[in-house]
Amino acid sequence: MKISLAPISYCWSKSDVEHFYQQVALSNIDTVYLGETVCSRRRELKFNNYLDLANMLKSHGKHVVLSTMALIEAQSELNELKRAIDNGDFSIEANDMAAVHYAHQAKVPFVCGPTINNYNRTSLNLLHQKGMYRFVMPCELSQQWLNTVINQGDKPAFEIEVLGHGYLPLAHSARCFTAKHYQLPKDKCQTICQRHSKGLLAQTQESQPLLRLNGIQTQSAAQVNLINQIPQMIDMGIDYWRISPNKLTDVAMGSELAHVLAQITEDPFNSKALITKQFNDNKQASIINHHCNGYWLGLPGMDYSLEPNTPAG
């Protein structure tokens, strides 16, 4: 298993993004996804800026994938999608079926992102025939679902990636909820989402965290944290453990995890001991932070449980 870093979901300044990826370049993280996936009105970085970052990361030995928009609403966004597909060097993460269509036409290999609804092995096999080499599981599905998909006679011909840490991308809408909160029209939003480096927390009337508003994207209020499930994931044959970044320290965590996983690859006989030693401290931290691991465990998404198959209580 390897560590991957999802594209930044938020509207960070250009300098913050560049600083972030400079740290990523020096880390042990294997695979990096780059690009704007939420809103084309976020223009801090242009396509050429992302290409420069991609080449910089590649020069440091990273496997780079260019991520595309999850919701395409205009011809200009479609043109930008085609431009990403025609980059001539990097594969893409398709987060919309338009990206699948054009990547297949251009014979560009692609990762099927988590925002494309894939719920059975037949659809995944079809996408593989069209050029998909890796599948990122939608966050609302469970370990049991994935286990069923994997164990259908033959081993999947494509790689499998699961979101292991970060805020869950729950939905996308044509309406911008962040702009609405500030009583601004979407087409004159002043890129107000830049004020919220990891989204705008929405609470219930009882002041309980409920959701996180990130422009047109709705996220979970709490983060998923499946570090303790890594041994199970390795046994299942999952190829990539994905981190959705929201702060610089995510790079350090990903780098340390990558280091431990590399040790496990070199010494699989002692893999359980290595993982137990590395991740025991995470259990108490998880209790304090109330991570929402429910979907993976086949429970309501906001539920938390320490161990697989243990009901939240």
C-alpha positions in Angstrom: 0.0 0.0 0.0 1.1 3.5 -0.8 0.1 7.0 0.3 -1.6 9.4 -2.1 -2.4 13.1 -1.6 -5.8 14.3 -3.0 -6.0 17.7 -4.6 -6.5 20.7 -2.3 -10.3 21.2 -2.0 -10.1 24.8 -0.7 -9.3 28.2 -2.1 -5.8 28.9 -0.7 -3.5 31.7 -1.9 -1.0 30.9 -4.6 1.9 31.3 -2.1 0.3 28.9 0.4 -0.3 26.3 -2.4 3.3 26.6 -3.6 4.7 26.3 -0.1 2.5 23.3 0.6 3.7 21.4 -2.5 7.3 22.3 -1.8 6.9 20.4 1.5 5.2 17.6 -0.4 8.2 17.4 -2.8 10.5 16.7 0.2 8.1 14.1 1.8 7.8 10.3 1.4 4.4 10.6 -0.2 4.2 8.6 -3.4 1.4 10.0 -5.5 0.1 13.6 -5.7 -3.1 14.8 -7.3 -3.1 18.4 -8.6 -5.8 20.8 -9.8 -8.9 22.7 -9.1 -11.8 20.2 -8.6 -14.5 22.4 -6.9 -15.0 25.8 -8.6 -13.5 27.4 -11.8 -14.0 30.9 -10.2 -11.0 30.1 -8.0 -8.3 31.6 -10.1 -5.4 31.8 -7.7 -3.6 29.3 -9.8 -3.8 28.9 -13.6 -3.4 25.7 -15.5 0.2 26.5 -16.3 0.9 27.0 -12.6 -0.4 23.5 -11.9 1.8 22.2 -14.7 4.8 23.9 -13.2 4.0 22.3 -9.8 3.5 18.9 -11.5 6.9 19.0 -13.2 8.5 20.1 -9.9 7.0 17.2 -8.1 7.9 14.8 -10.8 11.5 15.9 -10.6 11.4 14.9 -6.9 10.2 11.4 -7.8 6.5 11.9 -7.3 3.8 10.3 -9.4 1.6 13.2 -10.4 -2.0 13.0 -11.6 -3.9 16.1 -12.9 -7.4 16.3 -11.3 -10.4 17.6 -13.1 -13.6 19.4 -12.0 -16.4 17.4 -10.3 -19.2 19.6 -11.8 -18.8 21.1 -15.2 -21.3 23.9 -15.9 -19.9 26.0 -18.8 -18.1 25.6 -22.1 -15.1 27.4 -20.7 -14.8 24.6 -18.0 -15.2 22.0 -20.7 -12.3 23.6 -22.7 -10.2 23.6 -19.5 -10.9 19.9 -19.1 -9.8 19.2 -22.6 -6.6 21.2 -22.0 -5.8 19.1 -18.9 -6.4 15.9 -20.9 -4.1 17.1 -23.7 -1.2 18.0 -21.3 1.0 15.5 -23.1 2.7 14.1 -20.0 0.5 13.3 -17.0 -2.5 11.1 -16.6 -5.7 12.6 -15.1 -8.2 12.0 -12.3 -11.6 12.0 -14.0 -14.2 13.4 -11.5 -17.0 13.7 -14.1 -18.1 11.4 -16.9 -17.2 14.1 -19.5 -13.6 13.6 -18.4 -14.0 9.8 -18.9 -15.3 10.4 -22.4 -12.6 12.8 -23.6 -9.8 10.8 -21.9 -11.0 7.7 -23.6 -11.1 9.5 -27.0 -7.6 10.8 -26.5 -6.3 7.5 -25.2 -5.1 9.1 -22.0 -5.1 6.8 -19.0 -7.2 8.0 -16.1 -8.0 7.5 -12.4 -11.7 7.4 -11.7 -12.2 9.9 -8.9 -14.5 9.6 -5.9 -17.2 11.9 -7.3 -18.2 9.4 -10.1 -20.9 7.1 -8.8 -19.5 3.5 -9.2 -21.5 1.0 -7.3 -20.7 -2.4 -8.9 -17.9 -4.4 -10.5 -19.5 -4.4 -13.9 -19.3 -0.6 -14.2 -15.7 -0.6 -13.0 -14.7 -3.3 -15.5 -16.3 -1.2 -18.2 -14.4 1.9 -17.1 -11.2 -0.1 -17.1 -11.8 -1.1 -20.7 -12.0 2.7 -21.5 -8.7 3.4 -19.8 -9.2 3.5 -16.1 -6.2 2.2 -14.2 -7.2 3.2 -10.7 -10.5 3.5 -8.9 -11.0 5.9 -5.9 -14.0 4.5 -3.9 -16.8 7.0 -3.2 -16.6 7.9 0.4 -20.2 6.8 1.3 -19.4 3.1 0.6 -18.2 0.5 3.1 -15.4 -1.9 3.6 -18.0 -4.7 3.2 -19.0 -3.3 -0.2 -15.5 -3.0 -1.4 -14.6 -6.5 -0.2 -17.5 -7.9 -2.2 -16.3 -6.0 -5.3 -12.8 -7.2 -4.9 -13.7 -10.8 -4.3 -15.7 -11.6 -7.4 -13.7 -14.5 -8.8 -10.8 -12.8 -10.5 -8.6 -10.0 -9.0 -9.5 -6.5 -10.3 -7.3 -5.4 -13.2 -7.2 -1.9 -11.8 -5.8 -0.4 -8.6 -8.0 0.6 -5.7 -7.7 3.8 -3.6 -9.6 4.7 -0.4 -9.9 8.0 1.4 -8.2 7.3 4.7 -8.0 10.8 6.2 -9.7 14.2 5.7 -13.1 15.8 5.3 -15.5 13.7 3.3 -16.7 15.2 0.0 -20.5 14.6 0.4 -22.1 16.5 -2.5 -21.7 19.2 -5.2 -24.4 21.6 -6.2 -24.8 24.3 -8.9 -25.5 26.7 -6.1 -22.6 28.2 -4.1 -23.5 27.9 -0.4 -20.5 30.0 0.8 -21.6 32.9 -1.4 -25.2 32.4 -0.2 -24.0 32.6 3.4 -22.5 36.1 2.7 -25.6 37.1 0.6 -23.6 37.3 -2.6 -24.6 36.1 -6.0 -22.5 33.2 -7.3 -21.2 35.0 -10.4 -20.1 38.0 -8.2 -18.9 36.0 -5.2 -15.6 37.9 -4.7 -14.0 34.5 -4.2 -15.3 34.8 -0.6 -14.4 31.1 0.1 -10.8 32.2 0.4 -11.6 33.4 3.9 -12.1 29.8 5.0 -9.0 27.7 4.6 -10.9 24.5 5.3 -14.4 25.4 4.6 -17.2 27.1 6.6 -18.6 25.0 9.5 -22.4 24.7 9.6 -24.0 23.7 12.9 -27.4 22.5 14.1 -29.7 24.7 16.2 -28.2 22.9 19.2 -24.7 24.1 18.1 -23.6 20.7 17.1 -21.2 20.4 14.1 -23.2 19.2 11.1 -21.5 20.0 7.7 -18.7 22.0 6.2 -19.5 24.4 3.3 -16.8 24.8 0.7 -18.2 26.8 -2.2 -20.4 24.5 -4.2 -19.1 21.5 -2.3 -20.6 20.1 0.9 -18.2 18.2 3.2 -18.5 16.4 6.5 -18.0 18.5 9.7 -15.5 15.9 11.1 -12.7 14.1 9.4 -12.6 10.4 8.5 -9.6 8.8 10.1 -8.9 5.2 9.0 -5.3 4.8 10.3 -6.3 2.0 12.6 -7.9 0.1 9.7 -4.7 0.1 7.6 -3.8 -3.6 8.5 -7.2 -4.7 7.3 -6.9 -2.6 4.2 -3.5 -4.2 3.4 -5.0 -7.6 3.8 -7.8 -6.7 1.4 -5.3 -5.6 -1.3 -6.1 -1.9 -1.3 -3.3 -0.1 -3.2 -3.5 3.5 -2.1 -4.5 5.2 1.2 -5.6 8.7 0.3 -5.2 11.9 2.4 -7.4 14.9 1.6 -5.3 17.8 2.8 -6.6 20.8 4.9 -3.4 21.8 6.7 0.4 21.6 6.3 0.8 19.0 9.0 -1.1 16.5 6.7 2.1 16.3 4.7 4.1 15.2 7.8 1.5 12.6 8.7 1.4 11.3 5.1 5.2 11.2 4.9 5.5 9.2 8.2 2.8 6.8 7.1 4.6 6.2 3.8 7.8 5.5 5.7 6.1 2.9 7.9 4.3 1.3 4.9 7.7 1.0 3.1 9.1 -0.8 6.2 6.1 -3.2 6.0 6.8 -3.9 2.3 10.4 -4.8 3.2 9.4 -6.9 6.2 5.9 -8.2 5.7 6.4 -10.9 8.3 6.4 -8.2 11.0 3.8 -6.0 9.4 1.3 -6.3 12.2 3.9 -5.4 14.9 5.1 -2.4 12.9 1.6 -1.1 12.4 0.6 -1.7 16.0 3.6 0.2 17.3 3.1 3.1 14.9 -0.7 3.6 15.3 -1.5 2.8 19.0 -1.2 6.4 19.9 -3.7 7.3 17.2 -6.5 5.6 19.1 -6.7 8.1 22.0 -6.3 11.0 19.6 -9.2 9.7 17.5 -11.5 9.5 20.6 -10.7 13.1 21.4 -11.3 14.3 17.8 -14.4 12.2 17.2 -13.6 11.3 13.6 -16.5 10.2 11.5 -15.6 6.6 10.3 -19.2 5.4 10.0 -19.4 4.8 6.2 -16.4 2.5 6.1 -17.8 0.5 9.0 -21.3 0.2 7.4 -22.8 2.7 9.9 -24.3 6.2 9.6 -21.5 8.4 8.2 -21.1 10.6 11.3 -20.6 7.7 13.6 -17.2 6.9 15.1 -15.8 3.5 16.1 -12.3 2.6 17.3 -12.1 -0.8 15.7 -13.6 -2.4 12.5 -17.0 -4.0 13.1 -17.3 -2.4 16.6 -20.6 -0.5 16.9 -20.2 3.1 17.9 -21.3 3.8 21.4 
